[in-house]
Amino acid sequence: MSERLALHIPADHPVFAGHFPGQPIVPGALLLDLAIVAIEAQLGRKVSGVAQAKFLSPALPGEPVMLSFEAQADSLRLTLLSGERSLATARLGLQAA
């Protein structure tokens, strides 16, 4: 099953105050957390862990982020994009349905 979802990170999110003042970027942990929350809501299943994550390009405050993922029986692969630019890829475990 292949899915695409838009993630919204408001430009005034409190995380930008400390990450990095003057040149804020979206922390990779926040990107991954938002993706996991969206995936769990979409699939109705819990993520059991992060097997691998690569952060490829920074996301800026207010920048549109698209989550694309493909779920298998017990895992999934995801890609986070902004336009054509890859922000991150990850492989996650899924709890049994």
Backbone atoms as SQL, in Angstrom:
CREATE TABLE atoms (id INTEGER PRIMARY KEY, chain TEXT, resi INTEGER, resn TEXT, atom TEXT, x REAL, y REAL, z REAL);
INSERT INTO atoms VALUES
  (1, 'A', 1, 'MET', 'N', 0.835, -1.165, 0.000),
  (2, 'A', 1, 'MET', 'CA', 0.000, 0.000, 0.000),
  (3, 'A', 1, 'MET', 'C', 0.891, 1.242, 0.000),
  (4, 'A', 2, 'SER', 'N', 0.738, 2.109, -0.972),
  (5, 'A', 2, 'SER', 'CA', 1.520, 3.334, -1.082),
  (6, 'A', 2, 'SER', 'C', 0.627, 4.525, -0.737),
  (7, 'A', 3, 'GLU', 'N', 1.120, 5.417, 0.087),
  (8, 'A', 3, 'GLU', 'CA', 0.338, 6.559, 0.567),
  (9, 'A', 3, 'GLU', 'C', 1.145, 7.844, 0.417),
  (10, 'A', 4, 'ARG', 'N', 0.435, 8.969, 0.274),
  (11, 'A', 4, 'ARG', 'CA', 1.046, 10.300, 0.272),
  (12, 'A', 4, 'ARG', 'C', 0.222, 11.205, 1.176),
  (13, 'A', 5, 'LEU', 'N', 0.902, 11.897, 2.077),
  (14, 'A', 5, 'LEU', 'CA', 0.244, 12.799, 3.019),
  (15, 'A', 5, 'LEU', 'C', 1.052, 14.090, 3.138),
  (16, 'A', 6, 'ALA', 'N', 0.361, 15.205, 3.292),
  (17, 'A', 6, 'ALA', 'CA', 1.034, 16.484, 3.531),
  (18, 'A', 6, 'ALA', 'C', 1.244, 16.652, 5.037),
  (19, 'A', 7, 'LEU', 'N', 2.425, 17.105, 5.412),
  (20, 'A', 7, 'LEU', 'CA', 2.722, 17.424, 6.807),
  (21, 'A', 7, 'LEU', 'C', 2.801, 18.941, 6.936),
  (22, 'A', 8, 'HIS', 'N', 2.282, 19.476, 8.018),
  (23, 'A', 8, 'HIS', 'CA', 2.303, 20.923, 8.221),
  (24, 'A', 8, 'HIS', 'C', 3.161, 21.255, 9.432),
  (25, 'A', 9, 'ILE', 'N', 4.173, 22.080, 9.227),
  (26, 'A', 9, 'ILE', 'CA', 5.033, 22.561, 10.301),
  (27, 'A', 9, 'ILE', 'C', 4.939, 24.081, 10.281),
  (28, 'A', 10, 'PRO', 'N', 4.181, 24.673, 11.206),
  (29, 'A', 10, 'PRO', 'CA', 3.993, 26.124, 11.173),
  (30, 'A', 10, 'PRO', 'C', 5.314, 26.871, 11.333),
  (31, 'A', 11, 'ALA', 'N', 5.424, 27.983, 10.627),
  (32, 'A', 11, 'ALA', 'CA', 6.649, 28.792, 10.678),
  (33, 'A', 11, 'ALA', 'C', 6.909, 29.343, 12.071),
  (34, 'A', 12, 'ASP', 'N', 5.872, 29.417, 12.922),
  (35, 'A', 12, 'ASP', 'CA', 6.054, 29.933, 14.280),
  (36, 'A', 12, 'ASP', 'C', 6.140, 28.813, 15.330),
  (37, 'A', 13, 'HIS', 'N', 6.428, 27.579, 14.895),
  (38, 'A', 13, 'HIS', 'CA', 6.567, 26.454, 15.832),
  (39, 'A', 13, 'HIS', 'C', 7.649, 26.798, 16.862),
  (40, 'A', 14, 'PRO', 'N', 7.430, 26.524, 18.142),
  (41, 'A', 14, 'PRO', 'CA', 8.398, 26.880, 19.193),
  (42, 'A', 14, 'PRO', 'C', 9.793, 26.258, 19.005),
  (43, 'A', 15, 'VAL', 'N', 9.898, 25.165, 18.286),
  (44, 'A', 15, 'VAL', 'CA', 11.196, 24.515, 18.117),
  (45, 'A', 15, 'VAL', 'C', 12.201, 25.415, 17.399),
  (46, 'A', 16, 'PHE', 'N', 11.710, 26.350, 16.592),
  (47, 'A', 16, 'PHE', 'CA', 12.622, 27.201, 15.824),
  (48, 'A', 16, 'PHE', 'C', 13.367, 28.214, 16.690),
  (49, 'A', 17, 'ALA', 'N', 12.873, 28.470, 17.893),
  (50, 'A', 17, 'ALA', 'CA', 13.557, 29.413, 18.784),
  (51, 'A', 17, 'ALA', 'C', 14.947, 28.914, 19.166),
  (52, 'A', 18, 'GLY', 'N', 15.134, 27.596, 19.231),
  (53, 'A', 18, 'GLY', 'CA', 16.431, 27.064, 19.637),
  (54, 'A', 18, 'GLY', 'C', 17.118, 26.232, 18.577),
  (55, 'A', 19, 'HIS', 'N', 16.559, 26.172, 17.394),
  (56, 'A', 19, 'HIS', 'CA', 17.121, 25.276, 16.369),
  (57, 'A', 19, 'HIS', 'C', 17.199, 25.969, 15.031),
  (58, 'A', 20, 'PHE', 'N', 17.886, 26.687, 14.674),
  (59, 'A', 20, 'PHE', 'CA', 19.024, 27.451, 15.125),
  (60, 'A', 20, 'PHE', 'C', 18.683, 28.930, 15.000),
  (61, 'A', 21, 'PRO', 'N', 18.782, 29.720, 16.055),
  (62, 'A', 21, 'PRO', 'CA', 18.414, 31.138, 16.013),
  (63, 'A', 21, 'PRO', 'C', 19.151, 31.860, 14.876),
  (64, 'A', 22, 'GLY', 'N', 18.387, 32.626, 14.113),
  (65, 'A', 22, 'GLY', 'CA', 18.966, 33.362, 12.989),
  (66, 'A', 22, 'GLY', 'C', 18.948, 32.585, 11.690),
  (67, 'A', 23, 'GLN', 'N', 19.001, 31.262, 11.745),
  (68, 'A', 23, 'GLN', 'CA', 18.940, 30.395, 10.570),
  (69, 'A', 23, 'GLN', 'C', 18.174, 29.128, 10.934),
  (70, 'A', 24, 'PRO', 'N', 16.889, 29.261, 11.236),
  (71, 'A', 24, 'PRO', 'CA', 16.128, 28.103, 11.720),
  (72, 'A', 24, 'PRO', 'C', 15.927, 27.032, 10.656),
  (73, 'A', 25, 'ILE', 'N', 15.990, 25.788, 11.099),
  (74, 'A', 25, 'ILE', 'CA', 15.639, 24.631, 10.269),
  (75, 'A', 25, 'ILE', 'C', 14.785, 23.691, 11.114),
  (76, 'A', 26, 'VAL', 'N', 14.028, 22.857, 10.445),
  (77, 'A', 26, 'VAL', 'CA', 13.200, 21.871, 11.146),
  (78, 'A', 26, 'VAL', 'C', 14.106, 20.740, 11.622),
  (79, 'A', 27, 'PRO', 'N', 14.133, 20.453, 12.918),
  (80, 'A', 27, 'PRO', 'CA', 14.952, 19.345, 13.403),
  (81, 'A', 27, 'PRO', 'C', 14.493, 18.015, 12.792),
  (82, 'A', 28, 'GLY', 'N', 15.453, 17.166, 12.475),
  (83, 'A', 28, 'GLY', 'CA', 15.144, 15.857, 11.912),
  (84, 'A', 28, 'GLY', 'C', 14.227, 15.054, 12.812),
  (85, 'A', 29, 'ALA', 'N', 14.415, 15.165, 14.125),
  (86, 'A', 29, 'ALA', 'CA', 13.565, 14.421, 15.068),
  (87, 'A', 29, 'ALA', 'C', 12.111, 14.868, 14.963),
  (88, 'A', 30, 'LEU', 'N', 11.875, 16.152, 14.738),
  (89, 'A', 30, 'LEU', 'CA', 10.508, 16.647, 14.577),
  (90, 'A', 30, 'LEU', 'C', 9.910, 16.133, 13.273),
  (91, 'A', 31, 'LEU', 'N', 10.672, 16.166, 12.190),
  (92, 'A', 31, 'LEU', 'CA', 10.195, 15.623, 10.917),
  (93, 'A', 31, 'LEU', 'C', 9.776, 14.166, 11.074),
  (94, 'A', 32, 'LEU', 'N', 10.640, 13.379, 11.704),
  (95, 'A', 32, 'LEU', 'CA', 10.367, 11.953, 11.876),
  (96, 'A', 32, 'LEU', 'C', 9.165, 11.734, 12.792),
  (97, 'A', 33, 'ASP', 'N', 9.056, 12.521, 13.864),
  (98, 'A', 33, 'ASP', 'CA', 7.925, 12.384, 14.778),
  (99, 'A', 33, 'ASP', 'C', 6.609, 12.709, 14.075),
  (100, 'A', 34, 'LEU', 'N', 6.574, 13.791, 13.307),
  (101, 'A', 34, 'LEU', 'CA', 5.356, 14.149, 12.576),
  (102, 'A', 34, 'LEU', 'C', 4.976, 13.067, 11.570),
  (103, 'A', 35, 'ALA', 'N', 5.980, 12.494, 10.913),
  (104, 'A', 35, 'ALA', 'CA', 5.727, 11.416, 9.953),
  (105, 'A', 35, 'ALA', 'C', 5.142, 10.199, 10.661),
  (106, 'A', 36, 'ILE', 'N', 5.705, 9.830, 11.802),
  (107, 'A', 36, 'ILE', 'CA', 5.225, 8.661, 12.553),
  (108, 'A', 36, 'ILE', 'C', 3.782, 8.875, 13.019),
  (109, 'A', 37, 'VAL', 'N', 3.475, 10.048, 13.548),
  (110, 'A', 37, 'VAL', 'CA', 2.110, 10.346, 13.999),
  (111, 'A', 37, 'VAL', 'C', 1.134, 10.235, 12.825),
  (112, 'A', 38, 'ALA', 'N', 1.507, 10.788, 11.669),
  (113, 'A', 38, 'ALA', 'CA', 0.636, 10.736, 10.483),
  (114, 'A', 38, 'ALA', 'C', 0.455, 9.299, 9.989),
  (115, 'A', 39, 'ILE', 'N', 1.525, 8.526, 9.985),
  (116, 'A', 39, 'ILE', 'CA', 1.461, 7.132, 9.535),
  (117, 'A', 39, 'ILE', 'C', 0.573, 6.306, 10.457),
  (118, 'A', 40, 'GLU', 'N', 0.764, 6.461, 11.771),
  (119, 'A', 40, 'GLU', 'CA', -0.049, 5.704, 12.727),
  (120, 'A', 40, 'GLU', 'C', -1.530, 6.046, 12.573),
  (121, 'A', 41, 'ALA', 'N', -1.835, 7.317, 12.360),
  (122, 'A', 41, 'ALA', 'CA', -3.231, 7.723, 12.173),
  (123, 'A', 41, 'ALA', 'C', -3.800, 7.141, 10.875),
  (124, 'A', 42, 'GLN', 'N', -3.002, 7.148, 9.833),
  (125, 'A', 42, 'GLN', 'CA', -3.464, 6.662, 8.530),
  (126, 'A', 42, 'GLN', 'C', -3.667, 5.144, 8.520),
  (127, 'A', 43, 'LEU', 'N', -2.726, 4.418, 9.129),
  (128, 'A', 43, 'LEU', 'CA', -2.784, 2.958, 9.095),
  (129, 'A', 43, 'LEU', 'C', -3.565, 2.345, 10.255),
  (130, 'A', 44, 'GLY', 'N', -3.746, 3.101, 11.328),
  (131, 'A', 44, 'GLY', 'CA', -4.385, 2.530, 12.509),
  (132, 'A', 44, 'GLY', 'C', -3.497, 1.502, 13.188),
  (133, 'A', 45, 'ARG', 'N', -2.194, 1.642, 13.005),
  (134, 'A', 45, 'ARG', 'CA', -1.201, 0.732, 13.610),
  (135, 'A', 45, 'ARG', 'C', -0.076, 1.571, 14.197),
  (136, 'A', 46, 'LYS', 'N', 0.602, 1.029, 15.187),
  (137, 'A', 46, 'LYS', 'CA', 1.715, 1.709, 15.835),
  (138, 'A', 46, 'LYS', 'C', 3.033, 1.366, 15.153),
  (139, 'A', 47, 'VAL', 'N', 3.907, 2.355, 15.091),
  (140, 'A', 47, 'VAL', 'CA', 5.279, 2.136, 14.646),
  (141, 'A', 47, 'VAL', 'C', 6.028, 1.520, 15.823),
  (142, 'A', 48, 'SER', 'N', 6.782, 0.464, 15.559),
  (143, 'A', 48, 'SER', 'CA', 7.482, -0.239, 16.641),
  (144, 'A', 48, 'SER', 'C', 8.937, 0.195, 16.783),
  (145, 'A', 49, 'GLY', 'N', 9.452, 0.930, 15.829),
  (146, 'A', 49, 'GLY', 'CA', 10.826, 1.396, 15.946),
  (147, 'A', 49, 'GLY', 'C', 11.342, 1.943, 14.629),
  (148, 'A', 50, 'VAL', 'N', 12.455, 2.639, 14.735),
  (149, 'A', 50, 'VAL', 'CA', 13.127, 3.200, 13.564),
  (150, 'A', 50, 'VAL', 'C', 14.350, 2.337, 13.279),
  (151, 'A', 51, 'ALA', 'N', 14.333, 1.639, 12.150),
  (152, 'A', 51, 'ALA', 'CA', 15.452, 0.774, 11.778),
  (153, 'A', 51, 'ALA', 'C', 16.572, 1.582, 11.130),
  (154, 'A', 52, 'GLN', 'N', 16.190, 2.630, 10.394),
  (155, 'A', 52, 'GLN', 'CA', 17.182, 3.433, 9.689),
  (156, 'A', 52, 'GLN', 'C', 16.540, 4.776, 9.349),
  (157, 'A', 53, 'ALA', 'N', 17.319, 5.848, 9.451),
  (158, 'A', 53, 'ALA', 'CA', 16.854, 7.168, 9.024),
  (159, 'A', 53, 'ALA', 'C', 18.032, 7.948, 8.474),
  (160, 'A', 54, 'LYS', 'N', 17.806, 8.605, 7.340),
  (161, 'A', 54, 'LYS', 'CA', 18.827, 9.458, 6.728),
  (162, 'A', 54, 'LYS', 'C', 18.198, 10.810, 6.450),
  (163, 'A', 55, 'PHE', 'N', 18.847, 11.856, 6.936),
  (164, 'A', 55, 'PHE', 'CA', 18.387, 13.217, 6.701),
  (165, 'A', 55, 'PHE', 'C', 19.271, 13.806, 5.616),
  (166, 'A', 56, 'LEU', 'N', 18.655, 14.162, 4.497),
  (167, 'A', 56, 'LEU', 'CA', 19.388, 14.489, 3.286),
  (168, 'A', 56, 'LEU', 'C', 19.481, 15.981, 3.000),
  (169, 'A', 57, 'SER', 'N', 18.497, 16.747, 3.456),
  (170, 'A', 57, 'SER', 'CA', 18.445, 18.174, 3.158),
  (171, 'A', 57, 'SER', 'C', 17.587, 18.842, 4.220),
  (172, 'A', 58, 'PRO', 'N', 17.961, 20.044, 4.663),
  (173, 'A', 58, 'PRO', 'CA', 17.169, 20.688, 5.714),
  (174, 'A', 58, 'PRO', 'C', 15.836, 21.210, 5.204),
  (175, 'A', 59, 'ALA', 'N', 14.834, 21.161, 6.079),
  (176, 'A', 59, 'ALA', 'CA', 13.533, 21.776, 5.826),
  (177, 'A', 59, 'ALA', 'C', 13.507, 23.104, 6.575),
  (178, 'A', 60, 'LEU', 'N', 12.962, 24.120, 5.933),
  (179, 'A', 60, 'LEU', 'CA', 12.910, 25.457, 6.513),
  (180, 'A', 60, 'LEU', 'C', 11.540, 25.729, 7.114),
  (181, 'A', 61, 'PRO', 'N', 11.445, 26.684, 8.041),
  (182, 'A', 61, 'PRO', 'CA', 10.159, 27.008, 8.647),
  (183, 'A', 61, 'PRO', 'C', 9.098, 27.322, 7.588),
  (184, 'A', 62, 'GLY', 'N', 7.926, 26.713, 7.735),
  (185, 'A', 62, 'GLY', 'CA', 6.819, 26.962, 6.833),
  (186, 'A', 62, 'GLY', 'C', 6.913, 26.269, 5.483),
  (187, 'A', 63, 'GLU', 'N', 8.006, 25.579, 5.214),
  (188, 'A', 63, 'GLU', 'CA', 8.184, 24.899, 3.928),
  (189, 'A', 63, 'GLU', 'C', 7.220, 23.710, 3.830),
  (190, 'A', 64, 'PRO', 'N', 6.563, 23.522, 2.679),
  (191, 'A', 64, 'PRO', 'CA', 5.670, 22.369, 2.538),
  (192, 'A', 64, 'PRO', 'C', 6.460, 21.061, 2.541),
  (193, 'A', 65, 'VAL', 'N', 5.945, 20.081, 3.264),
  (194, 'A', 65, 'VAL', 'CA', 6.592, 18.770, 3.359),
  (195, 'A', 65, 'VAL', 'C', 5.563, 17.707, 2.988),
  (196, 'A', 66, 'MET', 'N', 5.950, 16.835, 2.067),
  (197, 'A', 66, 'MET', 'CA', 5.087, 15.735, 1.643),
  (198, 'A', 66, 'MET', 'C', 5.694, 14.430, 2.142),
  (199, 'A', 67, 'LEU', 'N', 4.869, 13.621, 2.777),
  (200, 'A', 67, 'LEU', 'CA', 5.256, 12.306, 3.263),
  (201, 'A', 67, 'LEU', 'C', 4.759, 11.274, 2.267),
  (202, 'A', 68, 'SER', 'N', 5.647, 10.435, 1.803),
  (203, 'A', 68, 'SER', 'CA', 5.293, 9.317, 0.930),
  (204, 'A', 68, 'SER', 'C', 5.781, 8.050, 1.619),
  (205, 'A', 69, 'PHE', 'N', 4.906, 7.047, 1.735),
  (206, 'A', 69, 'PHE', 'CA', 5.347, 5.806, 2.368),
  (207, 'A', 69, 'PHE', 'C', 4.667, 4.612, 1.744),
  (208, 'A', 70, 'GLU', 'N', 5.333, 3.481, 1.886),
  (209, 'A', 70, 'GLU', 'CA', 4.789, 2.215, 1.423),
  (210, 'A', 70, 'GLU', 'C', 4.916, 1.210, 2.552),
  (211, 'A', 71, 'ALA', 'N', 3.780, 0.690, 2.980),
  (212, 'A', 71, 'ALA', 'CA', 3.749, -0.248, 4.098),
  (213, 'A', 71, 'ALA', 'C', 3.789, -1.686, 3.600),
  (214, 'A', 72, 'GLN', 'N', 4.529, -2.511, 4.324),
  (215, 'A', 72, 'GLN', 'CA', 4.559, -3.957, 4.123),
  (216, 'A', 72, 'GLN', 'C', 3.876, -4.575, 5.346),
  (217, 'A', 73, 'ALA', 'N', 3.979, -5.858, 5.516),
  (218, 'A', 73, 'ALA', 'CA', 3.330, -6.544, 6.642),
  (219, 'A', 73, 'ALA', 'C', 3.833, -6.030, 7.993),
  (220, 'A', 74, 'ASP', 'N', 5.149, -5.907, 8.159),
  (221, 'A', 74, 'ASP', 'CA', 5.697, -5.526, 9.462),
  (222, 'A', 74, 'ASP', 'C', 6.683, -4.367, 9.399),
  (223, 'A', 75, 'SER', 'N', 6.735, -3.662, 8.269),
  (224, 'A', 75, 'SER', 'CA', 7.658, -2.536, 8.145),
  (225, 'A', 75, 'SER', 'C', 7.153, -1.580, 7.067),
  (226, 'A', 76, 'LEU', 'N', 7.806, -0.446, 6.977),
  (227, 'A', 76, 'LEU', 'CA', 7.504, 0.486, 5.900),
  (228, 'A', 76, 'LEU', 'C', 8.728, 1.323, 5.595),
  (229, 'A', 77, 'ARG', 'N', 8.717, 1.863, 4.392),
  (230, 'A', 77, 'ARG', 'CA', 9.743, 2.810, 3.956),
  (231, 'A', 77, 'ARG', 'C', 9.049, 4.137, 3.710),
  (232, 'A', 78, 'LEU', 'N', 9.694, 5.215, 4.137),
  (233, 'A', 78, 'LEU', 'CA', 9.110, 6.521, 3.914),
  (234, 'A', 78, 'LEU', 'C', 10.123, 7.457, 3.287),
  (235, 'A', 79, 'THR', 'N', 9.599, 8.450, 2.610),
  (236, 'A', 79, 'THR', 'CA', 10.389, 9.538, 2.045),
  (237, 'A', 79, 'THR', 'C', 9.679, 10.828, 2.387),
  (238, 'A', 80, 'LEU', 'N', 10.441, 11.816, 2.820),
  (239, 'A', 80, 'LEU', 'CA', 9.915, 13.151, 3.055),
  (240, 'A', 80, 'LEU', 'C', 10.480, 14.056, 1.976),
  (241, 'A', 81, 'LEU', 'N', 9.595, 14.803, 1.316),
  (242, 'A', 81, 'LEU', 'CA', 9.980, 15.646, 0.186),
  (243, 'A', 81, 'LEU', 'C', 9.484, 17.065, 0.387),
  (244, 'A', 82, 'SER', 'N', 10.203, 18.004, -0.210),
  (245, 'A', 82, 'SER', 'CA', 9.717, 19.364, -0.371),
  (246, 'A', 82, 'SER', 'C', 9.876, 19.671, -1.851),
  (247, 'A', 83, 'GLY', 'N', 8.771, 19.677, -2.558),
  (248, 'A', 83, 'GLY', 'CA', 8.838, 19.755, -4.010),
  (249, 'A', 83, 'GLY', 'C', 9.523, 18.499, -4.528),
  (250, 'A', 84, 'GLU', 'N', 10.561, 18.668, -5.312),
  (251, 'A', 84, 'GLU', 'CA', 11.326, 17.528, -5.839),
  (252, 'A', 84, 'GLU', 'C', 12.514, 17.160, -4.951),
  (253, 'A', 85, 'ARG', 'N', 12.765, 17.963, -3.926),
  (254, 'A', 85, 'ARG', 'CA', 13.939, 17.772, -3.064),
  (255, 'A', 85, 'ARG', 'C', 13.652, 16.780, -1.953),
  (256, 'A', 86, 'SER', 'N', 14.495, 15.761, -1.831),
  (257, 'A', 86, 'SER', 'CA', 14.379, 14.769, -0.761),
  (258, 'A', 86, 'SER', 'C', 14.928, 15.355, 0.537),
  (259, 'A', 87, 'LEU', 'N', 14.104, 15.320, 1.565),
  (260, 'A', 87, 'LEU', 'CA', 14.527, 15.793, 2.882),
  (261, 'A', 87, 'LEU', 'C', 15.051, 14.648, 3.738),
  (262, 'A', 88, 'ALA', 'N', 14.381, 13.499, 3.664),
  (263, 'A', 88, 'ALA', 'CA', 14.758, 12.360, 4.522),
  (264, 'A', 88, 'ALA', 'C', 14.156, 11.078, 3.974),
  (265, 'A', 89, 'THR', 'N', 14.788, 9.978, 4.335),
  (266, 'A', 89, 'THR', 'CA', 14.265, 8.639, 4.077),
  (267, 'A', 89, 'THR', 'C', 14.382, 7.854, 5.379),
  (268, 'A', 90, 'ALA', 'N', 13.517, 6.879, 5.557),
  (269, 'A', 90, 'ALA', 'CA', 13.589, 6.064, 6.768),
  (270, 'A', 90, 'ALA', 'C', 12.920, 4.725, 6.519),
  (271, 'A', 91, 'ARG', 'N', 13.330, 3.758, 7.339),
  (272, 'A', 91, 'ARG', 'CA', 12.709, 2.426, 7.360),
  (273, 'A', 91, 'ARG', 'C', 12.235, 2.229, 8.800),
  (274, 'A', 92, 'LEU', 'N', 10.947, 1.938, 8.958),
  (275, 'A', 92, 'LEU', 'CA', 10.336, 1.790, 10.269),
  (276, 'A', 92, 'LEU', 'C', 9.725, 0.418, 10.436),
  (277, 'A', 93, 'GLY', 'N', 9.718, -0.070, 11.674),
  (278, 'A', 93, 'GLY', 'CA', 9.008, -1.297, 11.975),
  (279, 'A', 93, 'GLY', 'C', 7.570, -0.987, 12.327),
  (280, 'A', 94, 'LEU', 'N', 6.672, -1.933, 12.069),
  (281, 'A', 94, 'LEU', 'CA', 5.261, -1.774, 12.405),
  (282, 'A', 94, 'LEU', 'C', 4.827, -2.900, 13.333),
  (283, 'A', 95, 'GLN', 'N', 4.008, -2.575, 14.325),
  (284, 'A', 95, 'GLN', 'CA', 3.429, -3.599, 15.179),
  (285, 'A', 95, 'GLN', 'C', 2.400, -4.373, 14.370),
  (286, 'A', 96, 'ALA', 'N', 2.144, -5.592, 14.775),
  (287, 'A', 96, 'ALA', 'CA', 1.166, -6.428, 14.096),
  (288, 'A', 96, 'ALA', 'C', -0.214, -5.777, 14.136),
  (289, 'A', 97, 'ALA', 'N', -0.961, -6.000, 13.081),
  (290, 'A', 97, 'ALA', 'CA', -2.316, -5.420, 12.973),
  (291, 'A', 97, 'ALA', 'C', -3.276, -6.064, 13.938);
